[in-house]
Amino acid sequence: MSLEQVFAGKVALVTGAGKNIGRTIALDLAARGASLVVNGRADRGAVDEVVAEINAAGGQAIGCLADVSDEAQTLAMIAAAVAAFGGIDIVVSNAGLRRQTPFLEMSLAEWREILSVALDGAFILCRAAVPHMLGRGGGAIVALSGISTHIGTPNRCHVSASKAGLEGLMRALAIELAPRGITCNTVAPGAVDTVRGAAAGAMPQTMTDRGIPLGRKAAMQEISAAVRFLAGPEGRYITGQTLHVNGGAFLG
């Protein structure tokens, strides 16, 4: 049975889309008709694989390597998206870095590195994309936060701070951009069944299955479903919200 093409004619840009949750979101939106801009920071092979999978399935996608914390690279990515597909309707700000470093061992450089991607990067990305969304009559911005900033997690104060700032940014933009037809929301996953990079370290004990009432981690498709809902036609009256997808580990 074919999937409903609810995003036919729409253009979506997903950052950090070479693997894990970002990849799943990109494939999900493309399967439902969206043309995709697949972003990654450095892993060209991973980005190309997602693009090839979308195009092989009959969709449309291009890959763009860009560090979202670099304004020039982000502007070039947006220009490539507009040149390829004529505009942008959906932005999914998923790119982020994860480290586990005790507070008293954390350098200012590491603090700034983490915030530069998840928070500065979201600002730069939205600032570059929104004019093109306005040119198409509106759109949707969905940012990926996380449970850490809500429950408190040791050794990740920079990650928690960046995601708290990200949620604040989405709330402020939701009010400012609502009259222009743009919704802005955040999805905050709990523990998700992904392949963690070495820099992320082991999953904190506060996020393991023992603390999840539903007794398991989320599948990546359950996160992408939340993003799809907020970006799609049934989510057009929802803005400024944080949607928690965590199996009951945090009751927002």
N, C-alpha and C positions, 0 to 999 in steps of 0.2 A: 504494500500500500504506500503510495507516494505521500510525502509530507506536505502539509499545507504551506503554500508559498506566501506567507504573510509578509515577507520582506522583499517581495518582487519589486524591482525598481529602486530599492534603497541601497545606499552605499555605507558600509560599516568599516571602521578602522579599529583594530584591536591591538593594543600594545602588549609586549611580552607574550606574543602568540606562537612562539616556536615550540612550546612544550606545555605539558600539564594543563592547568585550568585555562590559560589563554588560548592554547591550541584547541581545546574542546569547545570553547566559546566561538572561535572563528569557524570551525567546522559546522557547528550547530546553526549559526546565522546563515552561512552559505547554503546549507542543506534546505533552508527555508526561503531561498531566493535572493538573499543579499549579495551584492558584489563586495568583495573583501579586500581590504588593505591589511596585510599580515606583517606586523612589525616585530623585529627583534633587535637587540643591541649589537650583538657581535656574531652570533651563530648563524652564518649564512646557510649552512646545510639544513638546519632545523627549519628555518623559514621557508626554504625552497621546497622541502618535503610537504609542508602544509599547503603551500600554493599548488604544488603538483597534484595533491590529493583532491583539492577543490576543483581544479580545472578538469581532472580526469573524470570526475563525477558529473560534469556538464555545467559547473558553475564558472564564475569569473573571479579571479584573484590576481593580485600582484604582491610582491614582497618588497619591503623597504627596511633596510638596516638603518637605524637611527637611535642615538642615545637621547631619550626624551628630556634629559636634563640639559641638553645643548640646544639652545634656541635655533641656531642656524640649521642644524640637522633636522630638527622638528619641522621648521618651516619648509625645508626642501621635501620632506615626506608629505606634508599636506599638499604642496604644489604637485607632486607626483600623483597623488590621489585624485586631485581635481583634473589633471591632464588625462588620466586614464578613464575616469568614470563620470566626470562632469560636476562633482560636488561631494559633499559628505552629509549624511543624515544621522548616523549613529557613531558615537565615540565610546569605546570601552577602555578606560584607563586601568590597565591591569599590571603594568610594569612595576616591579619593585625588587628590592634587594633584602635578603634576610641574613642577619648575623646573630650570633649568640656570644655576647661579651659582657662580663660583669661590669657594672656601672663604674666602679673605681679603677677599672683597667681600660675603660673606653676613652679613646682619644677624641679630640674635637674633630679631627679629620674624618674619623669613622662616623661620628655623629652626623656630620654634614653630608657625607657620601650617601647615607641611607635616606636622609630627608630630601636630598637633591633629586632622587629618582621618584619616589612615591608622592611627594608633595610638590616640590618645585616642578617636577616633570608634568604633573597633572595640570598645574597652572599654565605652563608653557603650551601644553597640548591643547587645552581648551581655548586659550586665548587665540591660538592659531586657527583652530577649527570652527569656532562659533560663527565668524563672519560668513563662512561658506554654508553653514547650516541655516543661517538667517536667509541667505539667498535662495534656499529651497523651501522656505516657509516654516522652518522649525526643525525639531529633531529631538534626540535623546542622548544624554550623557549618563553613563553608568560607571562608577568607580568601584574597585575591589579593595575593601578594607579587611578586617579580620577580628577574631574574637579577642586577641591579645590585649587590645586597647581597652576592652570592656571588663575583662576579668583580672588584669594584671598578671604579667608573666615575667619572671626573673631573667636577667641577662639580655633583655630585648627592649630596653627603655627607648632606644632610638626608633625601632620599628613601631612600637606602640604610639610614640609621639607623632610619627609621620602619618599613621593611619587616623589618629584623632584629628590631626590637622586636615586630612583629606576629607573626613566626614564634615568638618566645619566648612570647608570650601564648597562642598556640594550643597549644603544647606543655604549658604549665602547666595550661590549662583542660582539655586532653585527659585528664590524670591526675585532676584534681579532679572532672570531670563524668562520667567513665567509669562509675562505679557508678550513675549516674542515667540511663544510657542515651543520653547525648549524645556524639557523636563530634566532634572538632575537628581540622581539617586545613588545610593551606595549599597552594595551587597557585602555582608560581613560573614564569610565562612568560618566555621569552627575547624575541627580536625578533618582533613580531606585525604583520601587515599591517592596520594601522588608520589612521584619519585623525587625525593628531596635532594637538592644539591649539597655538596660537601660543606660549603660555607654556612648553610643553614643549620647544620648540626642535627642532633637527635631531636625528635619532637618533644617539647616540654611536657612534663608529667601532668601539668594542669590541663593539657589538651588531649590526653590519651583516652582510650575507650572507657576506662573505669569511671570517668567523670561525665559520660554522655548517657543520659537517660534512655535513649533509643539503642544504646549498646553497640554502636559501630561508627566508623568514620563515614563521611559523605562520599558518594561517588562524584567524580568530576562533572558528570552529566547533571547532577542535581544542582550544582552551582550554576552551570550554564543555563539551566532552565529558569532560574531566578533572574539572571541577566536578560534572557530572552523575553520574559514576561514584562520587565520594566522598560525594555526598549521597544516592545511591540505595541500593536494597536489596543490591546486590552489594558495596558498600563499608562495610558495617556492622561489619566486623572490623578496619577500618583507622582508627587515630586517632593523633594527635600527629605526623603525618608532613608533610613538604614534598615534593610531587610536582612535579618539574622537567619542564617541557614546552618544550624549547629546541632541538631538532634536534641535540643533541650538543655545543652550545656550552659547556655546563658539565656535568661529570659528578659529580653530587651523591652 
